[in-house]
């Protein structure tokens, strides 16, 4: 029997829930309201995120056991068997397919199947082969907001959705690379090739700095596209962008990777939250 604590660790619940929030953001931005139409796609995306995260830990339990950051995960620490971990992930994914079918029929099934292939095959396996596996993760980051947008009857060719997709894609790259900079030695212990091997730590820090700035630029583009912003929301967004840009430039001075990791994630969540609140008001 798995404990609640281990279940939350196995499914990366905090991250999975945050991923699901991007669906809510996109839904509201497309529809300017929130209603019961969002329930099935939200549950589908949340359960899928929980399921593929669990499956990922089952696939990588040997590597997780070698890294201080991950050695205490349930399967890696032998608190949960590989078999039980797989059953949990299978059931979560199965129910996610049920909810997305109720919402989007076969289109949802196709999208979810593609996510599993990209995440648990190309991304998970790719991490052992190429230093650019993060690109697969960045592509996957677009899927939840896309489902939210489609569920609200939005067109994915709309410039507004393109701005959202661009924002989420660009944000994911420094999100991954800041963790790589911080935990590069851990990845080496598990024999994962990293971008540090390609660029060196100093080189990757410079590249990550550029991608952090690109994240803010794409965020400003997103704000411009959703131009019907109240004065108060606009002031808050200006303050947020100034603070984030300042923190990004501090990276080259203090080399605090986790601080910048938190900052850029905070920037993404608050930007989307403020735009969503503006739409609901």
Secondary structure, 3 states (H helix, E strand, C coil): CCCHHHHHHHCCHHHHHHHHHHHHHHHHHHHCCCCCHHHHHHHHHHHHHHHHHHHHHHHCHHHHCCCCCCCCCCCCCCCCCHHHHHHHHHHHHHHHHHHHHHHHHHHHHHHHHHHHHHHHHHHHHHCCCCCCCHHHHHHHHHHHHHHHHHHCCCCCCCHHHHHHHHHHHHHHHHHHHHHHHHCHHHHHHCCCCCHHHHHHHHHHHHHHHHHHHHHHHHHHHHHHHCCCCCHHHHHHHHHHHHHHHHHHHHHHHHCCHHHHHHHHHHHHHHHHHHHHHHHHC
